[in-house]
Amino acid sequence: MTISPTAQNDIPPGICIGRTVDIRRAQDHVPYRDALAEMDRRSRAIAAGEARELLWLLEHPSVYTAGTSAAAGELLDPRFEVIEAGRGGRYTYHGPGQRIGYAMLDLTKRGRDVRCFVHALEGWVIDTLRDFGVKSWRTEGRIGIWTHDIDGREAKIGAIGVRVRRWITMHGLSVNLDPDLSHFAGIVPCGIAEFGVTSLARLGVPVSAREWDDALLSRAAAFLDSLPENPNP
């Protein structure tokens, strides 16, 4: 099996994730509205059988995004543009230094199990963080990927937010490499006020976007393999 390349790719050698999945790795920041439009276009094309599935790695200029459960009181200081995301979840921040992974996959071929898909996304992030020596975990009742901050308290290092339309997934995951953590103070991140937000840089683990992408993509095949196959798509 070989990678199906697309424009903007910069894929390390030796990664094979199947003939049906394209990889796109953006070097420049992609405006959030542009990403929404592209996800909408691509997901419709996948559903129509006119395009392959896509894993898209990128960063956004600073923006607050509102999920379908966002509460107005959790927007504390709208210092950046606030955009309705259409995904599940509440408010979150995206910006430089935070790496995004958008997954547009066809669940009619991958088990039609949204809970399993979200669990697999979480596992993909947790396993990749472990490659950099950072232990992280899921926590019951709290969305996201958690680790111990420098003060020993739990803090969020990654977020998960998805939308599924006609069994095609959109949105995906984000991981804080080295964003300006003060920007999270404008919202209650994911509606969870009692815990903070951290990053790999704050934990003393400097990781570039290229290094993160390489590590994440090296585990892409395992991520896809963890999704159940549907013998009758």
C-alpha positions in Angstrom: 0.0 0.0 0.0 1.2 3.5 -0.7 0.3 7.1 0.2 -1.9 9.0 -2.1 -0.2 12.4 -2.3 -2.0 15.7 -2.7 -0.8 19.3 -3.1 1.0 20.9 -0.1 2.3 17.4 0.9 5.6 17.0 2.6 5.4 13.4 3.8 8.3 11.6 5.4 9.4 8.4 3.6 8.2 5.0 4.7 4.6 5.9 5.7 1.9 3.8 4.1 -1.7 4.3 5.2 -3.6 2.9 2.3 -4.8 3.7 -1.2 -8.0 5.4 -0.2 -6.6 8.1 2.1 -4.8 11.3 1.0 -2.5 13.3 3.2 -2.2 17.0 3.1 0.3 18.9 5.2 0.0 22.7 5.1 3.0 24.8 5.8 1.2 28.2 6.0 -1.5 29.1 8.4 -5.0 28.4 7.0 -7.8 30.8 7.9 -10.5 28.9 9.8 -13.3 29.9 7.5 -11.3 28.6 4.5 -10.7 25.3 6.3 -14.5 25.0 7.0 -15.3 25.6 3.4 -12.7 23.0 2.3 -13.9 20.4 4.8 -17.5 20.9 3.5 -16.5 20.6 -0.1 -14.2 17.6 0.5 -16.7 15.7 2.7 -19.5 16.1 0.1 -17.1 14.8 -2.6 -16.2 11.8 -0.5 -19.8 11.0 0.1 -20.5 11.2 -3.6 -17.6 8.9 -4.4 -15.7 11.7 -6.2 -12.7 12.1 -3.8 -10.6 10.0 -1.5 -10.6 10.3 2.2 -8.3 13.0 3.7 -6.1 13.6 6.7 -5.1 17.3 6.8 -2.5 18.7 9.1 -2.3 22.5 9.6 -2.4 25.5 11.8 -4.8 28.5 12.0 -4.4 32.2 12.7 -5.8 33.0 16.2 -9.5 32.4 16.4 -12.2 31.2 18.8 -14.5 28.6 17.6 -17.9 27.7 19.0 -19.3 24.2 18.9 -22.9 23.2 18.9 -23.0 23.1 22.8 -21.2 26.5 23.3 -22.7 28.6 26.1 -22.6 32.4 25.8 -21.2 32.8 29.3 -18.1 30.8 28.4 -17.0 33.5 26.0 -15.1 35.7 28.4 -13.0 38.0 26.2 -13.6 37.8 22.5 -10.3 39.3 21.5 -10.3 37.2 18.3 -12.9 36.5 15.8 -15.5 34.0 17.0 -16.7 31.5 14.4 -19.5 28.9 14.5 -17.7 25.7 13.8 -20.6 23.2 13.3 -18.7 20.6 15.3 -19.7 19.1 18.6 -18.4 20.6 21.8 -18.1 24.1 23.2 -15.6 27.0 22.8 -12.0 26.4 21.9 -9.1 28.4 20.7 -6.9 27.7 17.7 -3.8 29.6 16.8 -0.1 29.5 15.8 1.8 26.8 17.7 -1.2 24.5 17.9 -1.2 21.7 15.4 -4.5 20.6 14.0 -5.4 17.3 12.4 -8.6 17.2 10.4 -9.9 13.8 9.4 -12.4 13.4 6.6 -13.1 9.7 6.7 -16.0 7.5 5.3 -17.4 5.6 8.3 -19.6 3.6 6.0 -16.3 1.7 5.3 -15.1 2.0 8.9 -17.8 0.6 11.1 -20.4 3.4 11.4 -19.4 3.9 15.0 -18.9 7.5 16.0 -17.9 6.6 19.6 -15.2 4.3 18.3 -14.0 7.0 15.9 -13.6 9.5 18.7 -11.9 6.9 20.9 -9.4 6.2 18.1 -8.6 9.9 17.6 -7.9 10.2 21.3 -5.7 7.1 21.2 -3.8 8.5 18.2 -2.9 11.6 20.1 -2.0 9.8 23.3 0.3 7.3 21.5 2.0 10.2 19.6 2.6 12.2 22.8 4.1 9.1 24.4 6.7 9.1 21.5 7.9 12.4 22.9 8.0 11.1 26.5 4.8 12.8 27.6 2.2 10.6 29.4 -1.4 11.6 28.7 -4.8 10.1 29.1 -8.6 10.3 28.7 -10.6 11.4 31.8 -14.2 10.3 32.3 -16.5 13.2 32.0 -13.9 15.6 30.6 -13.5 16.0 26.9 -9.9 16.2 25.6 -6.4 14.8 26.2 -5.0 15.4 29.7 -1.5 15.4 31.2 0.2 16.7 34.3 1.2 20.3 34.1 4.4 21.7 35.6 2.6 22.3 38.9 1.5 18.6 39.0 -2.1 19.4 38.4 -4.0 17.9 35.4 -4.2 20.2 32.4 -5.5 19.8 28.9 -2.9 19.4 26.1 -5.1 18.3 23.3 -8.7 18.7 22.2 -11.1 16.5 20.2 -14.1 17.9 18.3 -15.9 16.1 15.5 -18.9 16.4 13.1 -20.3 13.5 11.1 -22.5 14.1 8.1 -23.8 11.3 6.0 -21.2 9.1 7.8 -18.4 11.3 6.6 -16.3 12.7 9.5 -15.1 16.3 9.7 -12.9 18.3 12.2 -10.7 16.1 14.4 -7.9 16.9 16.9 -5.6 19.7 18.1 -2.5 19.5 20.2 -0.7 22.4 21.9 2.9 22.4 20.7 3.8 26.0 21.7 0.8 28.3 21.4 0.4 31.5 23.4 -1.4 30.0 26.4 -2.7 33.4 27.5 -5.1 33.3 24.5 -7.1 30.5 26.1 -8.1 33.0 28.9 -10.6 34.6 26.6 -12.9 31.5 26.9 -13.7 28.6 29.2 -11.9 26.0 27.1 -14.4 23.2 26.3 -16.6 24.4 29.2 -14.1 23.2 31.8 -13.2 26.1 34.1 -11.5 24.2 37.0 -8.5 22.9 35.0 -5.8 24.7 33.0 -4.3 24.3 29.6 -0.7 23.4 28.9 1.6 22.7 26.0 4.6 20.6 25.1 6.8 23.7 25.3 5.6 24.5 28.8 6.4 21.0 29.8 9.9 21.4 28.6 9.5 19.3 25.5 10.1 21.5 22.4 8.6 19.9 19.3 8.4 21.5 15.9 5.4 21.2 13.6 7.4 19.0 11.3 8.5 16.7 14.1 4.9 16.4 15.4 3.5 15.7 11.9 6.2 13.1 11.3 5.4 11.3 14.5 1.6 11.6 14.1 1.7 10.3 10.5 4.0 7.4 11.5 1.0 6.2 13.6 -1.6 7.0 11.0 -1.9 3.4 9.7 -2.4 2.1 13.3 -5.1 4.8 13.8 -7.0 3.7 10.7 -6.5 0.0 11.5 -8.1 0.6 15.0 -11.4 1.6 13.2 -13.7 -1.4 12.6 -14.2 -2.5 9.0 -17.7 -2.5 7.6 -18.0 -5.4 5.2 -21.2 -4.0 3.7 -20.6 -0.2 3.1 
